[in-house]
Amino acid sequence: MLPVRQLHLDSRMAGSRMKLELSRVVQGRCRLGVLKELGRTGQQSLEVPGCLLHTHLGTVPHLTQDSMQTLSNLPSVTQVTLSHIAEHQEVLEEFKDGFKKFADLRDTVLYCSLHDPATPCPTGYTTNKTVSVWGSGGRIELTVAKFMALQKTVQPDWYQSMADGETWQNNTSRKRVRKSVDRTLAHLDECLLEHQKSQELEGVEVFGVVEGGDILEERVRSGRETAKRPVAGFCLDGLQTGCMDQNLRNQLITAVTKELPEDKPRLLQGVGRPDEVLACVEAGVDLFEGFFPFQVTERGCALCFSFDISPDPELADRAPPTVLELEEERDTSGETQQNGDLNPDDQLRMTSFEINLKDKRYKDDFRPLVEGCGCYCCKNHQRAYLHHLLVTNELLAGVLLMIHNTAHYHAFFGALREALANDKLDILKRRVLREGGGQAEINA
């Protein structure tokens, strides 16, 4: 492993442009601010807490460029993953101008991660020298050299360093977790060395990955050592939905963030459910991957939880009638049980923040998905029509649901930032948790 001192000396050649400016820190750990000077031109910014735009090969699933125009206030950062891109490396190398131009992505910052957060990865394929990603053609094994060659081909604005993230299972031994941390730090050092020698990656930012499974000491060690490297931010890995109890996750995140510098962003991987987002923001997380609307859409469901923050305290304690009606309608048979066995497949199960429009009860329901929602779907179509599209397997169902779910989810993050700015986080928590089925306790 490269001595940390040498990495610090080399980092002078290419200092990080990305800056996190915090305007408030609420209740000791909730961070409100703006991530500035993003991208190679440094002209983009992203409000935090916030989430990234989830894509498959640069395209939001189900949506065309025209349907994307119906959405407003989308994040300025687009996420792509090597699990989708790696099998197209030769095509991109021949194109030569980077993935952003190849996919016709304009006015966005490109972030490249290792795995697709919406798809669970098989385990058991990591070695001291390689990690694996899974594309449509199967497993692709990546050495550091191949990983960095891919980054030079993709030419992202920032990317996640290579990491051994296979320690999220509850029965992982302490020895295996320690090895994961050591491997991830070694990968980071090698990636940084290659990065600093590369002209193609000049001006590109690197996020270090914090591992450590469910072992507090290893989490802290991983965070502390990663913070010594010249990285622009941090990816908190191995804390995905279904991998551990929320209270343990909060404890680990809180301990790790104490080791991380205040002026660099923390991106949490694999967590998207609204109740978990609130809990993790309270533990000190800044950014989330925006895959949750896609998962809800794939289930044939619509997000319908409320996050309205009323200026009237009396109204804030009383849920709108439309949401109370939704609570009665929800089929919560697939909810994650907080006291039951944890399972990574919980990411794929229906939650109580959504309604299942395949249910026959919506056959004659002529209301919009959510009363008062301003998205194209809710303004122009009713639940009965979405039900018809789903039961007849029409492709338009995915388009309309993705429009609504994306708009609803990103509006939730806007409400979260507003709540932090106006000391209304407790009101927002009561609204989301009660109307989301009250499935989790979040400690202030």
C-alpha positions in Angstrom: 0.0 0.0 0.0 1.3 3.4 -1.0 2.4 5.6 2.0 -0.3 8.2 2.7 2.3 11.0 2.8 3.3 10.4 -0.8 -0.3 10.6 -1.9 -0.7 14.0 -0.1 2.4 15.3 -2.0 1.1 14.1 -5.3 -2.3 15.6 -4.7 -0.8 19.1 -5.0 -0.7 18.5 -8.8 -4.5 18.3 -9.0 -6.4 19.8 -6.1 -10.1 19.1 -5.8 -12.4 21.8 -7.2 -15.6 20.4 -5.7 -16.6 22.4 -2.6 -19.3 21.7 -0.1 -20.6 24.9 1.5 -22.9 24.2 4.5 -25.5 26.8 5.4 -26.9 25.0 8.4 -26.2 22.0 10.6 -29.4 20.9 12.3 -29.6 18.8 15.5 -25.9 18.4 15.4 -25.6 16.2 12.2 -28.2 17.1 9.5 -26.3 19.1 6.9 -28.0 21.6 4.6 -25.9 23.3 1.9 -24.7 23.3 -1.7 -22.1 21.2 -3.4 -20.5 23.7 -5.7 -18.0 23.9 -8.7 -19.1 20.5 -10.1 -17.9 19.2 -13.4 -14.8 20.0 -15.4 -16.0 23.5 -16.0 -17.0 24.0 -12.4 -20.3 25.7 -13.3 -22.8 23.1 -11.9 -24.0 22.7 -8.3 -26.2 20.3 -6.3 -28.2 21.1 -3.2 -27.8 18.7 -0.2 -29.4 16.7 1.2 -30.0 15.5 -2.3 -30.0 12.5 -4.6 -28.5 11.7 -8.0 -30.4 11.0 -11.3 -30.5 7.2 -11.7 -29.9 6.0 -15.3 -29.2 2.9 -17.3 -26.4 3.8 -19.8 -27.2 7.5 -19.3 -31.0 7.2 -20.0 -33.6 7.3 -17.2 -35.5 3.9 -17.5 -38.8 4.1 -19.5 -38.3 7.8 -20.4 -37.2 9.4 -23.7 -35.7 12.9 -24.0 -39.2 14.2 -24.8 -40.8 12.7 -21.8 -37.9 14.0 -19.6 -38.9 17.5 -20.6 -42.1 17.1 -18.6 -40.0 16.9 -15.4 -38.6 19.9 -13.6 -36.0 20.4 -10.8 -34.1 17.2 -11.7 -30.6 16.8 -10.1 -27.6 18.2 -11.9 -25.7 15.0 -11.4 -26.4 11.9 -13.6 -25.2 8.5 -12.3 -24.0 5.8 -14.6 -22.5 2.4 -13.6 -19.7 0.3 -14.8 -22.0 -2.7 -14.6 -23.8 -1.3 -17.6 -20.8 0.4 -19.4 -18.0 -2.2 -19.1 -19.3 -4.5 -21.8 -19.3 -1.5 -24.2 -15.7 -0.5 -23.6 -14.5 -1.2 -27.1 -17.2 1.0 -28.7 -16.5 3.9 -26.3 -12.7 3.6 -27.0 -13.4 3.8 -30.7 -15.7 6.8 -30.2 -12.9 8.6 -28.1 -15.0 11.6 -26.9 -16.3 10.1 -23.6 -19.6 8.7 -22.5 -21.3 12.1 -21.9 -21.0 13.0 -25.6 -21.7 9.4 -26.7 -25.0 9.4 -24.8 -25.8 13.0 -25.7 -26.0 14.1 -22.1 -26.0 17.9 -21.9 -25.8 20.3 -19.0 -25.2 17.5 -16.4 -22.4 16.3 -14.2 -21.5 12.6 -14.8 -20.8 10.4 -11.8 -19.6 6.8 -12.5 -20.1 4.2 -9.8 -19.2 0.5 -9.8 -22.5 -1.3 -9.4 -26.2 -0.6 -10.3 -27.9 0.2 -6.9 -31.2 -1.1 -8.2 -29.9 -4.6 -8.9 -28.4 -6.9 -6.1 -25.0 -8.2 -7.0 -23.9 -11.8 -6.5 -21.1 -12.3 -4.0 -18.0 -14.4 -3.8 -16.2 -13.1 -6.9 -13.8 -10.6 -5.3 -10.1 -11.3 -5.0 -7.1 -9.4 -3.8 -6.5 -8.0 -7.3 -10.0 -7.9 -8.9 -13.7 -7.0 -8.4 -16.5 -8.1 -10.7 -19.5 -6.3 -12.3 -22.4 -7.9 -14.0 -23.7 -6.7 -17.4 -26.3 -8.2 -19.8 -23.6 -10.6 -21.0 -22.6 -11.9 -17.6 -19.7 -11.3 -15.2 -16.9 -8.9 -16.1 -13.7 -9.1 -13.9 -11.9 -5.8 -13.4 -8.3 -5.3 -12.3 -7.3 -1.8 -11.2 -5.7 -1.4 -14.6 -8.9 -2.3 -16.4 -11.0 -0.2 -14.0 -8.9 2.8 -14.7 -8.8 2.2 -18.4 -12.7 2.3 -18.3 -12.6 5.6 -16.4 -10.3 7.1 -19.0 -12.8 5.9 -21.7 -15.9 7.1 -19.9 -14.3 10.4 -18.9 -16.8 11.1 -16.0 -16.7 14.3 -13.9 -16.3 12.1 -10.8 -16.1 8.5 -10.1 -16.1 6.0 -7.2 -12.8 4.2 -6.6 -12.6 0.4 -6.9 -13.7 -1.4 -3.7 -14.3 -4.7 -2.1 -17.9 -4.3 -1.0 -18.9 -7.9 -0.2 -19.2 -7.6 3.6 -22.8 -6.5 3.9 -24.0 -10.1 4.9 -24.7 -10.5 8.6 -22.6 -13.6 9.0 -19.4 -12.0 7.5 -16.4 -12.8 9.8 -14.4 -10.0 11.4 -11.3 -11.3 9.5 -13.2 -11.0 6.1 -14.3 -7.5 7.0 -10.8 -6.4 7.9 -9.6 -7.8 4.6 -12.3 -5.8 2.8 -11.1 -2.6 4.3 -7.5 -3.3 3.5 -8.3 -4.3 -0.1 -10.4 -1.2 -0.6 -7.6 1.1 0.7 -5.1 -0.6 -1.5 -7.3 -0.3 -4.5 -7.8 3.4 -3.7 -4.1 4.0 -3.5 -3.5 2.3 -6.9 -6.4 4.2 -8.5 -5.1 7.5 -7.2 -1.6 6.8 -8.5 -2.9 6.0 -12.0 -5.3 8.9 -11.9 -2.6 11.4 -11.1 -0.5 10.2 -14.1 -3.5 10.4 -16.5 -4.1 13.4 -18.8 -7.5 12.0 -19.7 -8.6 12.3 -16.1 -7.3 15.8 -15.4 -9.9 17.7 -13.5 -11.9 14.6 -12.6 -12.7 14.0 -9.0 -12.4 10.7 -7.1 -14.6 9.5 -4.2 -13.0 7.1 -1.8 -15.2 4.1 -0.6 -15.7 3.4 3.1 -16.3 -0.2 3.9 -16.3 -2.1 7.2 -19.5 -4.3 7.2 -21.3 -4.1 10.5 -18.2 -3.9 12.7 -17.8 -0.5 14.3 -14.0 -0.5 14.7 -13.5 -1.4 11.0 -15.9 1.2 9.8 -14.1 3.9 11.8 -10.7 2.7 10.6 -11.9 2.7 7.0 -13.3 6.2 7.3 -10.2 7.5 9.1 -7.8 6.1 6.6 -9.8 7.0 3.5 -10.0 10.6 4.8 -6.1 10.8 4.7 -6.2 10.3 1.0 -6.7 13.2 -1.5 -10.3 12.3 -2.4 -13.1 14.8 -3.1 -15.8 12.9 -1.2 -16.8 9.6 0.3 -19.1 6.7 -0.7 -20.5 4.8 2.3 -20.9 1.2 1.1 -22.3 -2.0 2.6 -25.2 -0.3 4.4 -27.9 -1.2 1.8 -31.6 -1.7 2.6 -32.1 -5.2 4.0 -28.5 -5.6 5.1 -28.8 -4.3 8.7 -31.1 -2.9 11.3 -31.7 0.9 10.9 -30.5 1.6 14.4 -27.2 -0.2 13.7 -26.9 1.7 10.4 -27.4 5.0 12.1 -24.8 4.1 14.7 -22.2 3.2 12.1 -22.8 6.2 9.9 -22.6 8.5 12.9 -19.3 7.0 14.0 -17.8 7.2 10.5 -18.9 10.7 9.7 -17.0 11.9 12.8 -13.8 10.8 11.0 -14.6 12.6 7.8 -13.9 16.2 7.0 -16.8 18.6 7.2 -16.2 20.1 3.8 -16.5 17.0 1.7 -19.7 15.2 0.7 -20.9 11.8 2.0 -22.8 9.7 -0.6 -24.7 6.7 0.8 -25.1 3.7 -1.6 -28.1 1.4 -1.8 -30.5 3.3 0.4 -33.6 5.0 -1.0 -36.7 4.4 1.0 -38.0 7.7 2.4 -38.0 6.7 6.1 -34.4 5.4 5.7 -33.4 8.6 3.9 -34.6 10.7 6.8 -32.8 8.5 9.3 -29.5 8.7 7.4 -29.7 12.4 6.9 -30.0 12.7 10.7 -26.8 10.6 10.9 -24.9 12.9 8.7 -25.4 11.7 5.1 -25.5 14.3 2.2 -26.3 12.4 -1.0 -28.3 9.4 -2.1 -28.6 7.3 -5.3 -31.9 8.0 -6.9 -32.8 4.4 -7.9 -35.9 4.1 -5.6 -38.5 5.6 -8.2 -37.3 3.0 -10.7 -37.8 0.1 -8.3 -41.3 1.3 -7.5 -42.1 1.7 -11.2 -40.9 -1.9 -11.9 -43.4 -3.1 -9.3 -46.3 -1.4 -11.1 -46.7 0.9 -8.1 -46.9 4.6 -7.6 -45.3 6.7 -4.8 -48.1 8.4 -2.8 -46.6 9.4 0.6 -47.1 12.9 1.8 -44.3 15.3 2.6 -46.3 18.6 2.7 -45.1 20.9 5.5 -48.0 23.1 6.6 -47.3 26.5 8.1 -50.2 25.9 10.4 -49.1 23.7 13.4 -52.6 22.5 13.8 -52.8 21.4 10.2 -49.4 19.8 10.5 -50.7 17.4 13.1 -53.6 16.4 10.9 -53.1 14.3 7.7 -55.0 15.4 4.5 -58.1 13.3 3.8 -56.7 12.1 0.5 -53.7 10.6 2.2 -55.8 8.9 4.9 -57.8 7.3 2.1 -54.5 6.1 0.6 -53.5 4.5 3.9 -56.6 2.4 3.8 -55.9 1.3 0.2 -52.3 0.3 0.5 -51.4 -3.4 0.3 -48.6 -3.6 2.8 -48.1 -7.4 2.6 -44.7 -6.9 1.1 -43.4 -4.4 3.7 -40.1 -4.9 5.4 -40.7 -6.1 9.0 -38.4 -4.1 11.3 -38.1 -6.9 13.8 -37.9 -9.7 11.2 -35.0 -11.3 9.4 -33.0 -8.8 7.3 -32.7 -9.7 3.6 -31.1 -7.7 0.8 -34.1 -8.7 -1.3 -36.1 -6.2 0.9 -35.0 -3.6 -1.7 -37.2 -5.3 -4.2 -40.3 -5.6 -2.1 -43.3 -3.3 -2.1 -43.2 -0.6 0.7 -45.9 1.2 2.4 -44.9 4.4 0.6 -46.6 3.2 -2.6 -49.8 1.8 -3.9 -50.1 -1.2 -6.2 -52.0 -0.1 -9.3 -52.3 -3.7 -10.6 -54.9 -4.3 -7.8 -58.4 -4.6 -9.1 -59.7 -2.0 -6.7 -58.3 0.7 -9.1 -60.3 -0.5 -12.1 -62.9 2.2 -11.5 -60.9 4.7 -9.6 -60.9 7.9 -11.6 -58.7 10.0 -9.2 -55.2 11.0 -10.1 -52.4 9.0 -8.5 -51.9 11.8 -5.9 -54.3 14.7 -5.4 -52.5 18.0 -6.0 -49.4 16.4 -7.7 -48.4 18.6 -10.6 -46.6 15.9 -12.7 -47.8 15.2 -16.2 -49.2 11.8 -15.2 -51.4 13.1 -12.4 -52.6 16.1 -14.4 -53.7 14.1 -17.4 -54.5 10.5 -16.3 -56.4 8.6 -13.6 -55.6 5.5 -11.6 -58.1 3.5 -13.6 -56.2 4.2 -16.8 -52.9 3.2 -15.2 -54.5 0.0 -13.9 -55.7 -0.8 -17.5 -52.2 -0.1 -18.9 -50.6 -2.4 -16.3 -52.9 -5.4 -16.6 -52.7 -5.2 -20.4 -48.9 -4.9 -20.3 -48.8 -1.6 -22.2 -45.3 0.1 -22.3 -47.0 3.4 -21.6 -47.6 2.3 -18.0 -43.9 2.4 -17.2 -43.5 5.8 -18.8 -46.3 7.4 -16.9 -45.4 5.7 -13.6 -41.7 6.7 -14.0 -42.7 10.3 -14.6 -44.8 10.5 -11.5 -42.4 8.5 -9.2 -39.4 10.5 -10.3 -41.2 13.8 -9.8 -42.7 12.7 -6.4 -39.3 11.5 -5.1 -37.3 14.5 -6.0 -40.0 16.8 -4.6 -39.6 14.9 -1.3 -35.9 15.9 -1.2 -36.9 19.5 -1.9 -39.3 19.3 1.1 -36.5 17.8 3.2 -34.2 20.7 2.4 -37.0 23.1 3.1 -37.7 21.4 6.5 -34.1 21.7 7.5 -34.0 25.4 6.5 -37.1 26.3 8.5 -36.7 24.1 11.6 -39.6 21.8 10.5 -37.7 18.4 10.3 -39.9 17.0 13.1 -43.1 17.9 11.2 -41.8 16.3 8.1 -40.8 13.2 9.9 -44.2 12.8 11.5 -45.9 13.3 8.1 -43.7 10.9 6.2 -43.6 8.2 8.8 -47.3 8.2 9.8 -48.5 8.4 6.2 -45.8 6.0 5.1 -47.2 3.3 7.4 -45.1 4.3 10.4 -42.8 1.4 9.6 -39.7 2.8 11.3 -38.7 4.8 14.3 -36.3 7.6 13.6 -34.4 9.0 16.5 -33.8 12.8 16.6 
